[in-house]
Structures are given as structure tokens and as C-alpha cells.
Amino acid sequence: MTPAPAARAEQEATAMADPATVSPGTGTGSSGTGSATVSPDSGARSPADRDAGTAAAISPEPGTHSPTSPDTRTAAATPDPAPSVRPAHPDTRDADADVVFGRLRAHQSAKLALTGRFAGRGAVETGAQGARVQLSDGRSMLDFGSYAVTLLGHRHPGVTAAVRRQLDVMPTSTRSLANPVTAAAAECLAAYFGGVLPKVYFGLNGSDAVEVSVKLARLASGRDRVLAVNGGFHGKTLGALALTHSPLFRAGLRGCAVDVTHIDAADPGAVAREAARGDVAAVVFEPVQGENGARPIAPEVLRRWTRDARAHGVFAVADEIQCGLRRCGERSVALAEGLAVDAVLVGKPLGGGVVPLSAVVCTPQLYAPLAADPFLHSATFGGHPLSCAALPAALTAIEERAAHGAGLATAIEAGLRTLAARHSRLVRGVTGRGLLWGVDFAVPHAAGEVVVELANAGLVVSPCLSRPTTVRLLPSLATTHAQLAEALGILDGALTLAGSAVTV
């Protein structure tokens, strides 16, 4: 029997682990050319246009030594750094794949090295632009993965320019003085959601946002229990992990820090029943479950949940870290559906695919504990100026490409449904919304075969660890219609090859 995606990845990578057996450039598909020139989207402004008249170079203060001219009084007495601590590859374009895999094995995880070798067919990523990733062997791959981070594609010129400008002015914060960039980013994000959720807390990743929202809900309500949804994924830190449904991520842990009850996504009355006990602080849900195979929760169920939550004094938190910010069409899926939520959690593309950033955007009632004591929850790099400088540029770019995204969403849904019908023996169905889609296979080993063939042909996707029968496709707003057609063609070919190799 052919193994599921994770096991198949390890098996394939093990076979490739000997550098002598690796043949970079073989097995490539239509996207496996290293000579293609990647251009920014036609609708995107160039870095020169965005940078005109801004970000003048900062000169050293009078009397100080230039960074390029070390003080000769001390330079002779300063020993060279030991070879073991010198930067390994200051430019990733010079990366040697086997050296990279060796370092991963030695200092991180042998399995991580094996998985990476499998995914790149012996090569490593060395650069990216738009919807394409360049590899160390000269090939390129279309990126329909990156776990939803690269909604704007790679290196969006407006976002990178904003980050460079901030880097030249003040890349970090004292954390004691007020920072105007962070304050402006909070105002911008609250306005983006129409001002109905005026309070903002900034974190670095999705788990940060989940942890803070649950902490605030428990403090503001005086209650302890939290409701989460079967199939949901909310992160892997201990508190967020309690909300994550799959036992796969909790293996070896006897318990987590939060009292959580999981409810079924098809049970409209679940919140009312649980809240009637009087101990529920919050209900946390993904309007479209990403890790569970790009599965939307029925809007009528969500409306009932949020209505019942409000009636029982329970905070309703929409985790849109993967599905929000127009990944699924709307700025906020929950707000567009008219749900009475107390918070929307956003992340992944919030930093434009350039810097890490997440946020809790919420009501004053939920935020009240932090308003009373702003040091109740803080992080050294929360609201970091570089990340917050990226936020307005990222939101602007997302809105500029929203209409293009709607067209892509229509095209990918039609294309995937056509392929599902064509390969009905292998494909059980497709689920999703907007630019977040899952292809669900009849058996896990079919998904494994398809992932192998997609890697061979040059298409990056995101498997679902907690639903191994499903493969996720997350095209970016930088994807052209021609690139979408190319990706669907690669998927069609992979389904054909897998269909001949898999017994269902």
C-alpha cells in the first residue's frame, strides 16, 4: 500500500538522502524551467514608483566612525570571528543544497531534512517573486502553498518598500516610549474592518492571537471554559493547542492549560446547551477550517452560535488567521456574514508575506482587561515597527488586487470541480471558498501519490496533517490566470499518474 502524504514524503526523501543519487532537474514538469523571467503583476506599482522621494540614506552622526571604516585604534586588537560562527550563506542564491540538508540534520531535525529534500526533489528554495519560487538547481515552482502566508505572493514591491523605509528609520522599539508606527497600524486595521471592532492587540503569529483572545475572554467574563470546534486548528502553543481538535498535535501531553469543550460543526444548538451551564467564557471558531481540509462551517450554524453566545454573555471569537483578509473573498468572513462576533483574529498575510504579524481585533468589552492594565499581556516584539510598517501597505495591496482575486476564485473552483469529475475514482470531492481549497481523496495514500507527482512537476501545495486525505491549494493574489491554468494542468497530470498507481 502507498503511504499517506507525510509517510510518503519521508520514504521518498530517504531514497534521495545520498547526494550521489540526487539528480536535480529531473522529473520536472511544465513549470520546471529555470530561465523564465518573473515579473510583478501588471496592476502592481514598481518599487521605484513607491519609493520616489522617500527613505533618504541616514549618515553617521558627526564624530562617529563610519560602519565601513572601523576604528583603527581597536580593529587590530579584535580577533576574527571563529569559522564556526561566521554567517553560512549571506546570499541564499549561493546555497548548496546538500550543505543545507546536512545542517538541518545536525542542528534541527533529520526528518525535517528528509521532508525538505523530498519537497524540492533534492533542491532548496533560494529566491522568490510573485507566484514563483526559485530553486538551487535552477528550476522554479509555482507556490500554491506557504500555508496561506503569501496571499500577496512573494516580495510584493509595496510591502518590501515600506519595510525598507522603516528599517532605515527605526527598526525596533524601546517598548517604553510610544511608537507612532504601531499606533498608526492599529488605527488602520480597526478602520479596515469598518470600526465595529475598535481595539487591537498585535502579536507575531496565530497562536499569539488565539492565546490573547482566550486570556481576555476568561478575565473579562470571570469564567474558565472555552468552546472550540471539532476539526479546528488554532495553533500549537499550549493554550492554543487545547483548542486545536486533532490529537496528533497533542501526542505525549497529558493536558493543556485551558478547559476546552469541543462541539460539532453541524450542531446549531451546541453553544446554547453548553453556555446554559454558566461557565463558558468564549466560543472560538474558524468560519472556514483550513487545516481540516478547507471546510466552511455553514453560515446558519455560525449565526445561531454567535446569537446564542451573545444571549448567554459568552464572547464569540472568529479565528480568521488563515481564511481572512480576502483569502476567502471578504475582508472578514464573519463580519461579511453579519455574525455578532466580539473578535476577529488575523495573521499570516497581515505582514504582507514579508514580516511576521498577527492581531486580535475586538470590542472594548473583550479588550477591557488590557485597557485597565496594558502590561497584563505583552511581548518584546509585539507591535514591532517593521511588522507594523508593513501592515498598511499589505492591506492596500490586498484591496488593489481584490477584484483579480475574485476572478481567480471563480476560475479555480470551476477548474477543481472539473478535475474532480474527471478523476472521480480518485477524488471524493473539493471543498473551500475563495482562494482556499481542498481536494479530498478517497484514501490517504492517494493524496500521498498526488503530493509526490505535484512535487515532481513543480507545484507547491499545503498538505493537511490532521486530514491526510486532503491536499490544500492556496493561490496568491499575484497568480495570473495563465499560472492558474498551469497549476490546474499540473494537478490534472498528477491525478492521472496517481490514478494509474493507486488502488482505491
DRENDODREN-979014 format. One record per residue: x, y, z of N, C-alpha, C, CB in turn. Coordinates in steps of 0.1 Angstrom, whole numbers, plus 5000, padded with zeros to 4 digits. Glycine has a CB too. Layout:
! DRENDODREN-979014
XYZXYZXYZXYZ...
END
This chain:
! DRENDODREN-979014
500849885000500050005000500950125000499050005012500550234992501250354992500950435004500950434979501950495011501750565024501050695022503050585031500550755033499950885033500950995031499150915046500551125028501551225024502751235033500851355024502651245046503851265055504751145054503451285069504151025054505050905054505650885040504150775057504850915030505450905016506551005014504350935006506351125020507451225019508751175025507051355026508651115037509851055043510450945035509451015058509550865030510050745022510850795010508950655018510250895002510850944990512151014994509851044983512051095005513251165008514451075013512951265019514050975019515150875024515850815012514550765032515050785001515750734989516650834983514650694980516350964985517151074979518351114988516351184975518451065000519351125010520751115006519151055023521151014999522551004994522751114983522850864989523651214985523751314974524151254961524851404978524751144961525151084948523951034940526050964950522851014947521650964940520751084935520850874948521051204939520251314936520551364922520351424946519551384914519751434901518851554899519351324890519351674904518551794902518151824888519251914908516951864886516451904873515651794866517551944864515751664872515051564865513651554871515651424867512751504863511351494868510551624868511351424881511051724862510351854862509151854852511251964860508151934855507051954846507152084839505751944854505952134835505952254827506452374834504552274822506452374848506952484855508452464859506152504867509052364854510452334859511452394851510652184859511252514846512352584839512952694847511752644826514252704846514952804854515152934847516252744859514752944834515053054827513953154826515453014813512753124831511653214830511853334838510353144834511553454833511653574840510353604847512053694830510453634860509253654868509053804869509353594882507853854865507653994865506554024876507254054852506554144882505454184891504154184883505754314898503054174890501754184884501554314877500554164894500854314866500654434858500054544866499854404846499154504876498554604884499354664896497254554890500554604898501354654910502254764905502154534915502454864914503354964912504754924914503055094920505754974907507154934908507654994921507954974896508754934926509454984938509855134936510654904942510355164923510755294921509655394922511355304907508455364917507255454919506955474934506055394912506955364941506555374955507655444964506355234961508955434960510055484968510355624964511255394966509755684953510255814949510155914960509355854937511255984962511356094971511256054986510156184969511455924989511455875003512655805007510255785005512855785020513855705025515255745021513655555022515655875024517055915021517955835031517156065023519155815026520155745034520455825047521455715026520655755058521055815071522555815072520355745083523155935074524555945076524955925091525156075071526155875094526555865108526656005114527955805109526356005127526456135135527856195134526056115149527956325134529356385134530156335145529256535135531456305142532356255152532356105154532056315164531456035147531455885148532155825137529955835149532455705138533155635128532255565118534155525133532555575105531655515095531655365097532155545081530455295095530455155096531355075087529055105094531755145076532655075066534055115069532255115052534355205079535655235083535955215097535955385079536255085101536355055115537455135122536754905117537255165135538255245143539555165143537655265157540555225138541855155137542555145151542855235128542055215161542555205174542255075180542155315183541055015176540654885182540554775172539254905188540654805159540454695149541554585151540454755135542754635153543854535153543754445165545254615154543154495176543054415188541854315188543054505200540954335178539754255177539954135169538554335172539954015174540153895167539053865157540353765176539453795146538453755136537453655143539053695123536153655139535253555144535753415141533853585140535453325150535853185147535053135135535553095159535653055127534953005115533652945118535852905108533452885129532152815133531052915135532352735145531353045137530253135139530053235128530453215152530853225117530653315106529353285099531853295096528753385092527453355085527653245075526953485078526753155074526853045065526653085050525852935069525553145048525253185034524653325034524353085027525353435033524853565034523853585022525853665033524053515011523153525000522553384996523853594987521253364998520753234996520953184982519253225000521153274973521353224959522553144957521353344949523453154967524753074966524552934974525853144972523352904979523152794987523552664980521752784992524252574988524552444983523552354990526052394986522652284983521552204989522052104999520752144978523052024995523551925004524051975017524651834997524752095017525152165029523952205037526052285026522952255031521752295039521152175046520752355029520952065038520351945044521251885056520151835034522551895054523451855064523251935077524851855060523152065076522952145087521652125094523052295083520552105086519252065092519351945100518252055081520051835094520151715102520951725115520851605093522051805114522951815126522351905137524251875121521652015133521252115143519752125145521852245139518952065136517452075138516851935138516852165128516451885127515751755126516151685114514251775128516451555115516751475103515451455095517251335108514351445102513051435094512751555087511951395104513051675092512851805085513751805073513251915095514951755074515851755062515351655052517251705066514851545056514251445046513051505039513851315053512151565047510951625041511351735031510051685052512251825035512651925026513351875013513652025033514151775014514751715002513751654993515751605007512751594999511651534991510851644983510651454999510451754991509651854985510351934974509251954996511651944975512352014964513151924954513352114970512851794956513551694947515051714948513051704933515551734960517051754962517551894961517751674952516651994959517052134958516452204970516652194945516952324972516352414983515952544977517352444994515052614984514552744979515652844980513252784986515852934970516853034970516353174967517952994961515153184962514653314959513153304955515453384948512453414954511053404951510653544946510153364962509653544937509053664932507653634928509853734921506653704932505253684928504853544932505153694913504353464922503853334925504853224923502653304916506153254920507153154918508253154928507753174904508753034931509853014940511052964932509552924952512253014933513352974926514152864934514353084922514652764928515352664935516852664932514852524931517652594940519152594939519652524927519752534951518752444920519252374908518752444895518652234908518252564897517852644885516352634882518652604874515652534888514252524885513452624892513752384888512152644889511252724896509952644899510852854889509252674909507952614913506952714915508152524925505652684911504552764914504152744929503352734905503952854936503652844950502152854952504352954958501552744955500052734958500052684973499252654948500952714981501052664994501352775004502052544996502552755010503052855020502052875032503352985014501152785034500252785045499552925046500952745058499152985035498353105034499053235038497153095044500353225040501153345043501253445031502553315049501553385020501953465008500653505000502953394999499653555006498453604999498853704988497453665008499753784990500253884980501353834971500654014987501653704972502853654965504053684973502853704951505253654967506453684973507053824969507553574969507553894979508254014977507454124970509553994969506254144975505354244969506154384970503954254976506254454959507154574959506654684969507154634946505354694971504854804980505154764995503454824979505054634998505354595012506854605015504854455014507654545006509054555008509654695009509854474997509054785001509454925002509154985015508855004990507954955020507555005033508454955044506054975036508854835044509754775054511054835053509754625052511554855041512954915039512955055044513354915024511855135042511855275047511955275063510555345043511155185069511155175083512555125089510055085089513155035081514454985085515555095085514954875075515355195077516255305076516055415087516255365062514855395094514555505104514655455118513155555101513855345121513855285134513255145134512955375144514155045132513654915130513054845142514754825125513354895154512854835166512354945176513954745174511754905187511155005196511854985210509654975197511855095217512255095231511355025240512455235236510055005236509054945244508655035256509454805249509355145258508955235269508255365263510155275277508855415252508255525245507155485236509355605238506255565233505155535223505755535209503955635225505355445201505855435188504755475178506355295185504955575169503855615160503555515150504355745153504455435145504155335135503155225140505455265130503355185153502455085159501155145161503055035172501055265166499755335168498955345155499955465175499655395144499055405131498555275125500055475121499355175127498955035122497654995129500054935124497555015142496354975150495155055144496455005165495255185142494155265137493755215123494555415136494755185115494555135101493755005101495855115093494154915110493454785110492054795115494254685119491854875125490454895130489554955120490454985143490155055112489355115101489055015090490055235096489954925087489854825077488654735079491054735076488254715092487154635095485854725098487454545107485954845094484754935095484554995108483554855092485554985117485455045130484554975140484955185129483954865137483054795146483854715157482154695138485154695154485954635164487154725166486454485159487054825175488054935175489354905183487455055181489454795190490654765198491554665191490154725212492854685193493754595186494954555195494354675173495254435195496454385201497254315190496154285213498554345190499454295180500354185185500354405174500454075178501353965181502253925169500553835186502853815170503753775159503253665151505153745165502353585156501853465149500453435154502753345151499853335147498453305150498253255164497953195141499153175169499053125183499053245193500153035187499853345191499753465199498353525200500753575194497753545188496453605188495353515195495953625174495453385193494553295200494753295215494753145195495953285219496253285234495653415240497753275236495953525234495553655240493953665240496153775232493353625229491853635229491253545240491353595215491753425242491253345253491553395266491853195251492753455268493053515281492153625284494553555281491953715274491053825277489653785280491053915264489153685272487753635274487553585288487353525264488553505293488453445307488453555317489553345309489353655315489453765325488253855325490753845322487753885313486653985312485353925316486554025297485253785315483953725318483953665333483653615309485153635338485253575351484953425350484353635360484953365338484653225336485853155330483453205326485853025330487052955326486952875313487552865337485752815311485652715300485552785286484452625302486152725276486152775263485552665253487552815258484752705244484252615234485052625221482752635231485452515215486152515202485452415194487652485203485852395181485052315171485852195167484652405159485152085166485851965161486451995147484751845159487651955145488351975132489152105132487351975121488952195142489552325142491052315145488952415152491752415140493252435143493452575147494052395130494052595158494352725164495752755168493352755175496652655166498052675169498552565178498252805176499852565181500552465188501152505201501552405179501052635205501552665219500452605228501652825220500852595241500052505250498552555251500652505263498352685252496952725254496152715241496952875258496752755229496152745216495952595213496952815206496852515217496852375214495552305221498052305219495152355232493952305239492752325230493752375252492752425222491552455213491752375200491552595209492952345196493152265184492652125186494652255180491752075177491051945179491851825177489851945170492751815167493451695164494351645175494251705151494251525180495151465190496551455184494651335195496751455171498051445165499051545171497951465150498551665173499451775178499651775193498951905174498851695200498951685215499651555220497551705221500151485211500751355215501851375225501451285202501751295236502751305247502451405258504051325241501351485256501051595265499751545273500751725258499851545286498751495294497651585295499251465308497851715294496851815294497351945290496251825308496452035287496752175283496252275293496252205268496552395291496352495301494952555302497252605300494052515292492752575291491752465291492652655278490652485299489452395299488652415287488652415312488752325278488052335265487052225262489152335253485952255257484952155252484852175237483552175259484952065230484852075215483452035211485851975208482852115202481552105197481552065182480652225199480452015177480451975163479952085154479451855162480652095143480352205133478952195127481352205122478352075128476952055123475852065134476851925116476252115146475252125157474952265160475852045169473852325155473552465157473252495172472352505149472752395179472352425193473452405203471252335197474652365199475752335208476152445218476952285200476252565213476652675221475552705232476852805213474352705228473252735238473252625249471852735231473452505245473452395255474652405265473552255249475852435260476952445268476952575276478252435260476552685270476552805277475552815289476252925268474552735288473452725298474052685312472352635294475252625312475852585324476452705332476952475322476652815325477152935331478652955333476452945344479452865328480852865330481652895317481352735336481052925306481752935293482153085291480852895282483453105289483953235286483853275272485353245291484153185263484253215248483953095240485553275245483453115228483453015217484353065206481952995212485352985202486353015192486152925180487753005198486052985168485752905156486452965144484252895153486852885134487252925121486052925112488452835116485653035106484553035096484752935085484253175091486052925080486452825071487652755077486852885057487552625080488552545087489652515077488052425093490852565079491952545069492652405070492952655071493252385082493952255084493052135083494652255098491752155085490752045084490252025070489552075093491052075060490652055046489952155039489951925045490052285043489352395037487852375037489852415022487352355049485952325050485152445057485752195059484252505050483452615056482452555066482752695045482252635077481152595086479952675080481452645100478752605080477552665075477252795081476352565076476952905073476653035079475553035089476353135068474452945086473352945095473752895109472252865089474752795109475252745122475952855129476152625120476852925122477653035129476753145134478653095119475653175126474753275131474053235144473653315120473653115145473053065157474053065168472452915155475253015166476253015177476453155182477552955171476753255173477053385178475853455185477553475167474653425180473453485186473353425200472253455178473453295202473353225215474453275224473353075213475653285219476753335227476453475233478053345219475953565225475653695229474553695240475153785218473553605238472453595248472953545262471353495243474053465262474553405274475753475280474853255272476153585274477253665279478553595275477153675293478653515264479853445260480453515249479453295256481753545249482453605238482553515226483853655243482353575214482453495202483653545195481153515193484653455192485853485185486053415172487053445195486153485161486353435148487853425145485553515137488353305144489753285141489853285125490353155147490253405120490453415105491853425101489653535100492753365109494153385106494553325093494953315117493853215089494053165075493053205065494053015076491753225069490753255059490453395057489453175063490953485065490553625065491453705055490653685078491153845055491953935047491853905032493453935051490653865028490253835014490853705009490753945005491453625017491753485013490553415008492453405024489453435015488153375012487153475006487553305024487653585001486753674994486553805001485453614991486253795014485853915022487053965031484653895030486954085035487954135045487854045057487754285048486654025062486353935073485153845069486154005087485353715069484253625066483153645076484753475066483453655089482453665100481653795099483153655113482353905097481654035096480854045083482654145096481353985072480553985060479253905061481453935048479353795070478153715072477153775082478553575076477553895088476753965098476753895111475353965093477853825114477953755127478253855138478953645127477653835150477853915162479053865169476653915171480253895163481453845170482153965178482453805159482853915188483554015197484954035193483453965211485453945185486853955180487053885167487853895190487953935158488453865146489953855148487953945133490453735146491853715147492453705133492153585155493453785130494153785117495653765119493753915109496253715108497653695108498153655095498053585119499053565094499653515081499953625071498753405075498953665062499353765052499353915058498453765041499053925071498854065076500154145075498454055091501354075075502654135073503054135059503654065081502154115050502354115035503254005030503054245032503353895038504253785034505753825035503953755020506053935042507453975044507853975058507554125038507054005067507454005082506253945090507654155087506653885101505553815109504753915117506253715119503453895116502453985123501153915125502354115115500553935136499153885139498453995147499153745145497153975148496354075156495054015161496154205148494754065173493354045178492654185176493354005194491554185168490854305166489454285173490654335150489154365183488054325191487254445197488554245203486154415204485354505211486054565223483954445214485554685228486054735241485754645252485554875243484654565252484254475263485254365264482854425260485654305253486654195254488054255258486754125241488354365253489654425255489854495269489954535244488754505276488754575289489854545298487454555296490254415300491354385309492654455305491554235310492954455292494154525287494054675287494454475272492854725286492654875287492954915301491254915283492554835311492854865325494254845329491954775334494954745323496354725326497054675313496454615337497654775306498254745293499454645294498754865286499954625306501054535308500554395313502054585318499254375312498754245316499254135307497154255316499354175294499954075284500754155274498853995277502054125274502954195264503954105259503554325271504654145248505654065242506754155237505153975231507954125238509054205235508954255220510454135236508554175211508454205197506954225192509154105189506054235202504654265198504554405193503754235209503854425182503754555176505054615171503154655186505954525166507254565162507154665150508054435157507954765150507854875140507954815126508854975142508854725123509054675110507754605105510254575109507154525114505954455110504754555108505554345121504654645118503554745117503754835105503554825130504954865101505154945088504654865076506654975087504654735076504254655065502654655064504754515066502054665076500554645076499754735067500054665090499954865067499154955058499454925043499355095061500654895040501054865026500354735022502554855025500354635031499754505028498254515026500054405039497554585035496154605033495854675020495554675045496554785017496354855005496554764993497354975004497654684993497854594982496754484980499254524983496254434992495254334991493954394985494854285005493654514988492454584982492654614968492154714990493854644964494154674949493954544941495554724948494154434947494154304939492854224942495354214943491854284950490754214954489854164942489854294963489654254932488854214921489554104913488654334912490854114912491554004905491453874913493054044904491453884926491353764934489953704932491553794949488953784931487553724929487553644916486553834929488153704905488253624893488953494894488853714882490053504901490853374903490053274911492153404911489253324921488453234929487453154921487753304940486753234912485853164903486453064894485053274894487653104889488353014879488852884886489453084873489452904898489952784905488852684909490852824917487752744914486652654918486152574906485452734924485952644895485452574883486452464878485152674871487752504878488752414874488852284883490152484873488852314896488852194905487652104904489052244920486552164902485352074901485351994888484052164902485852054878486051984865487051864867486552074854488151894874489151784876488551674885490351844882487751714895487151614904486251524897486351684916485451584887484551494879485351404870483551584871486451454864487251374855487951264862488251474848488351284874489051184882488251134894490451244887487051104892486051074903486450944910484651064897487150854904487550734911488550764922488250634901489350874920490450904930489951014939491650954922489251114934488851234941487451224947488951364932487351244960486051224966485251364965486151194981485951474964485251604963486251714965484151604972485751834963486551954966485752044975486952034953486452114984485752204994486552324995485552135008485952434998486652555000485852684997487852554992486552794996485952924994487053014990485152975006486753104980487753204976488953144970488053294987490153174977491453124973491953024983492453234971491052944990491452844999490652724996491152895014491252614990490552504985491252374989490452504970490452274991490952144995490452034985490552105009491351954980491051834972491051714981491951824959489951654982489751534991489751404984488451555000490651314988490851194981490151074988492351164979489850974980489150854985489950784996488850754974491250784995492050715005493350805008492450575001493950795020495050885023496250855013495550855037496450725009497650705001497450764987497950555000496250794983496050864970496551004971494550864966496251074983496851204985498351204985496251264998498951104991500351094991500951084977500850974999500351004968500850984955500751124947500050884947499651194949499451324942500451424947498051374944500751424960501751524965503151494959501851514980503451364957504751324951504751384936504851174951503651354929503651404915503651554914502451344908503051624923503051764922504451824925502051824932505151764934506451804937507351774925507051724949507151664918507951634906507751734895507551494901506451784894506151874883506252014886504751844879506552054898506852194901505652274907507252264889504852214916503752284922503852264937502352244916503952374945504052374959502552374964504852484965502152284973500852284979501052264994499952174974499952275002500052255017499252135021499552385024499852025024499051915029498351945042500051795032497351865046496651885058497051775068495051885056497851805078498351695086497251625094499351755096496251695098495151635106494051575097494551735115494151595084493151535075494051485063492051635070494651375065495651325054495051285041496351215060493751285040493151255027492951385018491751195029493351505024493151625017494451705015492151715025494451765003495651844999495051984997496351794986495652085003495252225002495952304990495452305015495152384983495752474973495352614977495252444959496452704978496252844983496952934973496752864997496352964961496953054952497053194958496253054939497953274953498153414958497453504949499553444960497253634954496753734945497753774934496353854954498953734935499953764925499853664913501353754931499053554915498953454905498153504893498253324911498753484881498053524869497053414865499053554858496153444856495253334851496053234843494153394842497053274836497953174829498653084839498953244821499053134850499753054861498752964867500453144871497453004869496452924875496152804865495153004878496052834852495852724843497052634843495652784828498252684844499452594845499352504857500652674846498952554869498752474881497752374879498452564893496552404874495552304872495952204862494252374866496752234852497352134843498252044850498052204831499052094859499952014867499151914876500952094876498151964882497251884891496551774882496251974898496151814871495451714862496451594859494951774849497651634855498651534852499051444864499951594847499051514876499351434888498251334892499651534900497051384890495851294892495851174882494551374891496251204870496351094860497350984864496651144846498551034868499650944872499250874884500951024873498750944894498350874907497250774905497950984917496350804896495250714893495650584888494250774884496750584880497250454875498050374885498050484863498450444896499350374906498650334919500450464909497450394921496750374933495550284932496250504939495350184941494150104941493250164952494549954944492050204948491050264957490150154962490350384950
END
